[in-house]
């Protein structure tokens, strides 16, 4: 390089370093601000989900037959299928030994307890390539009946509202969402 090129090389390198030194604190502050706002909205979301409960939640664990919480000693669950990086499938049965329609199906680990019975995810397949494909069902323990309410193609759903004879389910599959209204 001749002296003219070397001079411009040093000038542009100095300008580039100056821009980097001046903009770095601004970029770092923006990153910290973004992380802080994300954490704040996450905490706010957790708080808001506690305010409006959707019924009693049940979380099943990966053990042998275990009593289903909030079922008043009526049902127990056992893990039969775990999808890698996905949900787990369970078999359900009655604790009292009465044969039940539940023993014929695999259910997801989301169970909601409402006055009319249990809201369950009845899997239509246990093949990971065909999931998510399940029916949201209402199990009435008094009649031992399992009634399909709607079909879902995603694992992210919840009961958003319950009126006298209607349930509203909200769902989100990662790209789009919606709401389904079903009659009880």
C-alpha positions, 0 to 999 in steps of 0.5 A: 500500500502506498501512503495515500491508501494507508492514510485512508485505511487508518482514517476509515478504521478509526471512523469504524471503531468510533462508530462501534464504540459509540453505538455499543452502549446503545445496542447493549442497553436496548438488549437489556431493555428488551430482556427486561420487558420480556420478563415483565410481560411474562410475569404479568401473564402468569399473574393474569392466568391466576386471576381467571381460573379455567377449572382445577388443573391436573398435571400427570406424572410419569409413574405407575398407576397414580390417583388423578388429583381432584377426582375424589378417588375415582380415577387413576392414570398411567403413562403409556407414550411419551413423544420426544419434545412433546406431550405424554399419553396416559391410560385412565381407569377407575380406582373402584374397579368398575369397567370403564370406557376410558380403558380403551383410549389414550389421553393427553396429560391435560385434564380439566375438572368441571361440574359436569365431569372431566374434560379430557384429550382423547388421542386419535393416534399415538404415532408422533407423525400424526399428532396433534390430532385428538378429540376434546371429550367430556367424561361423565363418571356417573354414567361412565360416558365419554362424549366428544365435544370437538376435534383439535389439531394442536396441543395448546388449548384451554377453556376460556369461558363456561356459560350455562350450556356452552364451553368456549375453547381457545387454541393456538398451533404456533402460527394461528389460533381460534376459538371453538364453541361447544354445547354441553 
